[in-house]
Amino acid sequence: MRFHPTARDILVSSSTELSEPSIKYWDLTTGKEILSLTGFQEQVFSFDHNFDGSQLAVVSKDKMLRIFDPRSKKLIAVSSLLNVYFPPTKHPKQSSEPIIMIN
């Protein structure tokens, strides 16, 4: 789960249901789902917005990176993942952010 970077009281979550993986946007003031992005072939592993929330990057078990425009629900780009690298950290208990290399 993540909060939307610019919209107030909007939470974004991914569904772990294998039958219909999805990304859902929730309005926390009403408790209702306001948007659902579907059509993933495999389980969603991770997602994040760009700085202004206009694009959403989604990585799924099928090793595909998908970029969505959540406002229009349109798929902007799809690419297979070539390599995911986790750079070493100075602290053994601290995880690092992955660097994703795409082809």
C-alpha positions in Angstrom: 0.0 0.0 0.0 1.1 3.5 -0.7 -0.4 7.0 -0.4 -0.9 8.9 -3.6 2.0 11.5 -3.8 -0.3 14.5 -4.5 -3.9 13.6 -4.0 -5.2 14.0 -0.4 -6.7 11.0 1.4 -6.1 8.6 -1.5 -4.5 5.2 -0.8 -3.3 2.8 -3.5 -3.2 -1.0 -2.9 -2.5 -4.1 -4.9 -4.6 -7.2 -4.8 -2.9 -10.5 -4.1 -5.8 -12.5 -5.6 -4.2 -14.8 -8.2 -7.5 -15.0 -10.2 -7.6 -11.3 -10.9 -4.6 -9.2 -9.8 -5.3 -5.5 -9.7 -4.3 -2.1 -8.4 -7.0 -0.3 -6.5 -7.3 3.4 -5.5 -9.3 4.1 -2.3 -10.8 7.4 -1.1 -10.1 7.3 2.7 -12.8 9.9 3.4 -15.5 7.7 2.1 -13.9 4.3 2.4 -14.8 3.5 -1.2 -12.9 2.2 -4.2 -12.6 4.9 -6.8 -10.4 3.3 -9.4 -9.3 -0.2 -10.4 -6.5 -1.1 -12.8 -6.9 -4.7 -14.0 -5.6 -7.0 -16.8 -2.4 -8.2 -15.2 -1.5 -11.7 -16.2 0.3 -12.5 -13.0 0.5 -11.4 -9.4 1.5 -7.7 -8.8 4.9 -7.5 -6.9 5.4 -3.8 -6.6 4.1 -0.4 -7.7 4.9 3.3 -7.3 3.9 6.7 -8.7 6.2 9.3 -10.3 6.6 12.5 -8.4 3.3 14.1 -9.4 1.1 10.9 -9.5 0.5 11.2 -13.2 2.1 7.8 -13.9 2.1 4.5 -12.1 4.9 1.8 -12.6 3.8 -1.7 -11.8 6.1 -4.8 -11.7 4.4 -8.2 -11.7 5.4 -11.9 -11.5 5.5 -12.2 -15.3 8.7 -10.0 -15.2 7.0 -7.2 -17.0 7.2 -3.5 -16.1 4.0 -1.6 -17.0 3.5 2.1 -16.9 -0.1 3.4 -16.5 -1.7 6.8 -16.6 -4.1 6.2 -13.7 -6.3 9.2 -14.6 -7.2 7.8 -18.0 -6.6 4.1 -17.0 -4.5 3.8 -20.1 -1.4 1.6 -20.4 1.4 3.8 -21.6 4.3 1.4 -21.9 5.3 -2.2 -21.3 8.8 -3.7 -21.1 10.3 -6.9 -19.9 12.7 -6.7 -17.0 16.2 -7.4 -17.9 17.8 -7.2 -14.5 17.0 -6.0 -11.0 20.0 -4.9 -8.9 19.9 -4.1 -5.2 23.0 -1.9 -4.4 24.8 -2.7 -1.2 24.0 -0.6 1.9 26.2 0.6 4.7 23.8 -0.8 7.3 23.1 -4.6 7.3 19.5 -4.2 8.5 18.6 -1.5 6.0 17.4 -2.5 2.6 18.3 -0.6 -0.5 16.0 0.6 -3.3 16.2 -1.6 -6.4 17.7 -0.3 -9.6 15.7 -1.7 -12.5 17.4 -2.2 -15.8 15.0 -2.7 -18.7 15.7 -3.7 -22.3 
